[in-house]
């Protein structure tokens, strides 16, 4: 449902924001996988309202964009180790189309279901 999709996007944005901060604040952090199905089930994505979730998505995007403008070259090369995909740098993570296209893909999904 649209409610599930919007709440999933909000949860994914929270996870990504935490990953970004861990990558910048910790040395070589271990990044666990994001089990979207368990998040949806346990966090009741089908029951939560969407208004606050949408506000959260936009707020996270804004604060992350502001954070990214403050980084220097060494920050972009900082790395983490994801439990499924292995080592990556901040620059590689942000260039990965899976994360950058995530919201756009769900907007398309919502539009096609309407």
Secondary structure, DSSP 4 states (H G I P E B T S, - for coil): -HHHHHHHHHHHHHHHHHHHHHHHHSSSEEE----HHHHHHHTTTTTS-SHHHHHHHHHHHHHHHHHHTT--HHHHT-EEEETTTEEEEHHHHHH-HHHHTHHHHHHHHHHHH-
